[in-house]
Amino acid sequence: MTRWEYLKRTAQRDTEEALEFTDEPPRYTDPEELALSKKTGRMKVSQRKFAFFIHEHSTNPKESFRLLKLANYCAFFGFAGVLLATYAEISHSSHKVSVTLICDAVLVLINLGIFTAGRIYNSRHPLDGKLAEQLRVKLEAEKSERNKAYIKSIIFFVAFLCFMGGIVYFVGSKPPNNSKQNVSSAFYINIETVRNVLNSKGYETYEIPVTYWEYNEDKLMNVCAGVKDGSKFEFYDYADSNTVDGVYNRIVYNLTADREHADRDAHLVEVPDGGKRFHAIIDGVHQLCIYREDVLIYAYSADGLDEINEILREIGFSEAK
């Protein structure tokens, strides 16, 4: 039986059942049908109809159900490819390239295994000549219908790709900046750029926590930190500039809690291209906190800010002095 033949038969049956509609629910008397009814009780109506169709027409329903389950499992790996592509686009993990390549390799091996298993199954369950000829005739007669279905499938697939592409674009893109400051809207720093620059300077970045992650954590989009010889550089990317201004004030207050208000203000400077900067030597360590739009940098070093300034320039941030 071909897929189109199945669809026609079920459509005809649905029409007949509609014409013979009765308020009485179906009553199963056959023990196997009763058992099948209980097993499929949570399925959708279309799935239950398909299960009973197999039970009625298959010469080996148990084997047919097993193959159907295998087909559903195999279909998942196609969808897994879409999920993997989405992960590769929207993830900000430093390991996403290696993770994606490994998962791609696993999916290739799985699909090769499925293809090989299918060829082996076909070789062990060949159609006899008469049955094969009947199937060929049916498929030839349904050729035009199949072509129409292929066109519809292609249209659906293209629409699905456009839909997923739109989701990836909006999820992976940077949130809009609501700041009313007169700054460049093109300002944007990629977290991968920060991590690469820190690594090039000899900073260790793997699983290094940031100090003030708990400040407005619900608005925190991305973080990155690196340490080297008593120096630390922390990158914070927030959802909006208003949040960053509040976090900046909290960090500065935390650093200068034992200082007078006037002494604290003496180390605060307005950044020309928008934002604020704090720099002070506290207990012999240079402490820096600077932000622009929705990006904040906190850093400290006992050796001065020369290297930190280089990092700021290389990642595209304003230079600290």
C-alpha positions in Angstrom: 0.0 0.0 0.0 1.3 3.4 -0.9 0.9 6.5 1.2 -1.6 8.0 -1.2 -3.7 4.9 -1.1 -3.7 5.0 2.7 -4.8 8.7 2.6 -7.6 7.9 0.2 -8.8 5.0 2.2 -8.8 6.9 5.5 -10.5 9.9 3.8 -13.2 7.6 2.5 -13.7 6.0 5.9 -14.0 9.4 7.6 -16.7 10.4 5.1 -18.6 7.2 5.7 -18.3 7.5 9.5 -19.6 11.1 9.2 -22.6 10.0 7.2 -23.3 7.3 9.8 -22.8 9.6 12.8 -24.1 8.4 16.1 -24.0 9.7 19.6 -22.9 6.3 20.9 -19.2 6.0 21.5 -17.3 3.2 19.7 -17.4 -0.1 21.6 -14.6 -2.5 21.2 -15.3 -6.2 21.7 -12.2 -7.8 20.4 -9.6 -8.2 23.2 -6.7 -6.9 21.0 -8.7 -3.8 20.0 -9.5 -3.2 23.7 -5.8 -3.4 24.6 -4.9 -1.1 21.7 -7.6 1.4 22.7 -6.1 1.6 26.2 -2.5 2.0 24.8 -3.6 4.8 22.4 -5.9 6.6 24.8 -3.6 9.6 25.1 -2.8 9.9 21.4 -4.3 12.4 19.0 -7.4 11.3 17.0 -5.3 11.0 13.8 -2.6 9.0 15.5 -5.2 6.6 17.0 -6.9 6.1 13.6 -3.5 5.3 12.1 -2.8 2.8 14.9 -6.1 1.0 14.3 -5.6 1.1 10.6 -2.3 -0.8 11.0 -3.9 -3.2 13.4 -6.6 -3.9 10.8 -4.6 -4.2 7.6 -1.1 -5.2 8.6 -0.2 -8.9 8.4 2.2 -8.3 11.4 0.9 -5.4 13.4 3.5 -5.8 16.1 6.4 -5.5 13.6 4.6 -2.6 11.9 4.3 -0.7 15.2 8.0 -1.4 15.9 9.0 0.1 12.5 6.8 3.1 13.1 8.5 3.8 16.4 11.9 3.5 14.7 10.8 5.9 11.9 9.7 8.5 14.5 13.1 8.2 16.3 15.0 8.5 13.0 13.0 11.6 12.1 14.1 13.4 15.3 17.7 13.6 14.1 16.6 15.8 11.2 15.1 18.2 13.6 18.2 17.9 15.8 20.2 19.4 12.9 17.9 22.5 13.0 18.3 22.8 16.8 22.1 22.5 16.4 22.2 25.2 13.8 20.2 27.5 16.0 22.5 26.8 18.9 25.5 27.6 16.8 24.0 31.0 15.8 22.7 32.3 19.1 25.1 30.8 21.6 27.8 33.0 23.1 29.9 30.1 24.5 33.6 30.1 23.7 33.3 26.4 22.9 30.3 26.6 20.6 32.4 25.9 17.4 34.0 22.7 18.8 30.6 21.6 20.3 28.9 22.2 17.0 31.5 20.3 15.0 31.4 17.3 17.4 27.6 17.2 17.3 27.7 17.5 13.5 30.1 14.5 13.3 27.8 12.5 15.6 24.7 13.3 13.5 26.6 12.3 10.3 27.5 8.9 11.9 24.0 8.4 13.1 22.5 9.1 9.7 25.0 6.8 8.0 24.0 4.1 10.5 20.3 4.7 9.8 20.9 4.5 6.0 22.9 1.3 6.4 20.3 -0.3 8.6 17.6 0.6 6.1 19.6 -1.0 3.2 20.2 -4.2 5.4 16.5 -4.4 6.3 15.4 -4.0 2.6 17.8 -6.8 1.6 16.5 -9.1 4.2 12.8 -8.3 3.4 12.6 -8.1 -0.4 9.4 -7.8 -2.2 8.5 -10.7 -4.5 8.2 -9.9 -8.2 4.4 -9.7 -8.4 4.2 -7.4 -5.4 7.0 -5.2 -6.6 5.2 -4.8 -10.0 2.0 -3.9 -8.3 3.8 -1.3 -6.3 5.5 0.1 -9.4 2.2 0.5 -11.2 0.6 2.3 -8.2 3.6 4.7 -7.8 3.5 5.5 -11.5 -0.2 6.3 -11.3 0.4 8.6 -8.3 3.3 10.4 -9.9 1.5 13.7 -10.5 0.0 13.7 -7.0 3.4 13.1 -5.5 4.9 15.9 -7.5 2.3 18.3 -6.2 3.0 17.1 -2.7 6.8 17.7 -3.2 6.1 21.2 -4.3 4.0 21.9 -1.2 6.7 20.3 1.0 9.4 22.5 -0.5 7.2 25.6 0.1 6.6 24.5 3.7 10.3 23.8 4.2 11.3 27.3 2.8 8.7 28.9 5.0 10.0 27.0 8.0 13.6 28.0 7.3 12.5 31.7 7.1 10.6 31.3 10.4 13.6 29.8 12.1 15.9 32.4 10.6 13.8 35.2 11.9 13.8 33.6 15.4 17.6 33.2 15.3 18.0 36.8 14.1 16.0 38.4 16.8 17.2 36.1 19.6 20.9 36.3 18.6 20.9 40.1 17.9 21.8 42.6 20.5 18.8 44.1 22.4 17.9 47.7 21.3 19.6 50.4 23.3 17.1 52.7 25.0 19.6 55.3 26.2 18.8 58.9 25.4 22.4 60.0 25.4 23.9 61.5 22.3 26.1 58.5 21.5 26.8 56.4 18.4 24.2 53.7 17.9 26.8 51.5 16.1 28.7 50.9 19.4 28.8 47.2 20.0 31.4 44.9 21.5 31.3 41.2 20.8 32.1 39.0 23.8 34.2 36.7 21.6 36.3 39.7 20.7 36.9 40.4 24.4 37.8 36.8 25.2 40.2 36.6 22.2 42.0 39.9 23.2 42.3 38.7 26.8 43.8 35.4 25.7 46.2 37.1 23.4 47.5 39.2 26.3 48.1 36.0 28.4 44.9 36.3 30.5 43.3 33.1 31.7 39.6 33.3 30.8 38.3 29.7 31.2 35.5 29.6 33.9 36.7 32.8 35.5 33.8 34.4 37.4 33.1 38.1 37.4 33.0 40.0 40.7 29.6 41.8 40.5 27.5 39.3 38.6 24.7 39.6 41.2 24.1 43.3 40.5 20.9 43.4 38.3 21.5 39.8 37.2 18.1 39.7 35.4 19.3 42.3 33.0 22.8 40.8 32.5 23.2 39.5 28.9 26.9 38.4 28.7 29.9 38.4 30.9 33.6 37.6 30.4 36.6 37.8 32.7 40.3 37.2 32.6 43.1 37.1 35.3 46.9 37.4 35.0 49.5 38.0 37.7 47.3 39.9 40.1 45.4 41.8 37.4 41.8 41.2 36.4 39.6 42.4 33.6 35.8 42.0 33.6 33.4 42.6 30.8 29.6 43.1 31.5 27.0 43.4 28.8 23.6 44.6 30.0 20.1 44.9 28.4 20.0 48.7 28.6 22.1 51.7 29.6 19.9 52.7 32.6 20.8 49.4 34.2 24.5 49.9 33.5 24.5 53.3 35.2 23.0 51.8 38.4 25.5 49.0 38.4 28.3 51.4 37.9 27.2 53.5 40.9 27.0 50.4 43.1 30.5 49.2 42.1 32.0 52.7 42.8 30.3 52.9 46.1 31.5 49.4 47.0 35.1 50.4 46.2 34.9 53.7 48.1 32.6 52.8 51.0 35.2 54.1 53.6 35.9 57.4 51.7 34.3 60.8 51.9 31.8 61.8 49.2 34.0 64.6 47.9 37.0 62.2 47.7 34.9 59.8 45.7 33.7 62.5 43.3 37.3 63.6 42.6 37.9 60.3 40.8 34.7 60.4 38.7 34.9 61.6 35.1 32.3 61.9 32.4 33.4 59.9 29.3 33.2 62.2 26.2 31.4 59.6 24.0 28.9 58.8 26.7 29.1 57.1 30.0 31.3 57.5 33.1 34.7 56.5 34.4 36.1 55.9 37.9 39.8 55.4 38.5 41.5 55.4 41.9 44.5 53.8 43.6 43.1 51.9 46.6 45.5 50.0 48.9 48.2 50.2 46.1 46.0 48.7 43.4 44.6 50.6 40.4 40.8 50.2 40.4 38.9 51.1 37.2 35.2 51.1 36.5 34.0 52.5 33.2 30.9 52.2 31.1 29.5 53.3 27.8 25.9 52.6 26.6 25.1 49.1 27.9 28.6 47.8 28.3 30.6 48.1 31.6 34.2 47.3 32.3 35.6 46.7 35.8 39.4 46.0 36.1 42.2 46.3 38.6 46.0 45.9 38.5 48.9 46.7 40.8 51.0 47.6 37.8 49.0 50.5 36.5 46.5 50.7 33.6 48.8 50.6 30.6 47.9 47.0 29.6 44.2 47.5 30.5 44.2 50.6 28.3 45.5 48.5 25.4 42.8 45.9 26.0 40.1 48.6 26.0 41.4 50.0 22.7 41.6 46.6 21.0 38.1 45.6 21.9 36.8 48.9 20.7 36.1 50.7 24.0 37.1 54.2 24.9 40.6 54.6 26.3 40.9 55.0 30.1 43.5 57.4 31.5 
